[in-house]
Amino acid sequence: MLTLKEGINLPRYPSLPGRLKAKKKEIERSKPQWQDGGLTKIRLKLPVQAEHTVEILGKNGDAGAQLVEVFQRLRLL
């Protein structure tokens, strides 16, 4: 069972007043501060791996009822 909101693939355009305000806004420019020795790595932190499980709930109409049970168990309903 899959539901999508209408207009999910339509791009969002900025409003005319928003575009005019953006035209007037000044862009702040800055130069990077280079250090001798080039680039150095400070640290590398990997995200925690989460366990992912997939449950096949059934076919056709049976999947809808089982999906409701899963949502109730997760307290989403």
N, C-alpha and C positions, 0 to 999 in steps of 0.2 A: 504494500500500500504506500503510495507516494502522493504527496500533495504539494502543489506549487502555487505561489501567489501570482495573480495576474499581473503582467507587466514586469516580470522578473528580468527579462532580457532587454528592456528598454533603457537606454542611457539617460542619466539625469543631467540636465543642463543647468548652468547657473542662471539666476534671474538677471534681468537687465540692470536693476539698481546695484546688485552685487558686482556685476562686471564693471560698471562705472566706478564704483568705490575701489575696486582692485586696480583700475587704471591710474587712479590718483595716488595710491599708496606707494611710498618710496621703498625701494628694495635696499636692505642693508647689505653692504659688501664688506667682506673681511678677508685678509690674507692669512694663510696658515703660518704658524711659527715653526720653522724648520730647526731641527736639532742635529748636532754633529753625530755621525754614526748611523744615520738612516733610520729605518723603521725597526722597532723592537716590539716583541710580543709581551704583553703584560700578564695575561692569563687566558686560559681556555677553559670554559665551563660548559659541559654538555648537559642538556636537559634530561630530567629523570624519565626513563622509559616507562610508559604506562601500559598496562595489559589491556589488550583489545580483544573482545570476544564477539563473535557473530552468532546469532541464533536464527535459524530458519524456522519461521513460525507456522508455516503451512501454505496451502495454495487456495486461491480464490477467496471465498467468503470466510473460511476458517481463520485466515490470517488476521482479519479485522478484530475478531473477538480476542484472540491471543495478544494482539498488539495493545488493546485496552488493558488487559491484565498486566502486561509489562509496564505500561505507563503508570498504573495504580501502584505497582510494586516500587517503582522509582519515585512515587509521590508527585507525579507530574499532572495527575488528574485529581 
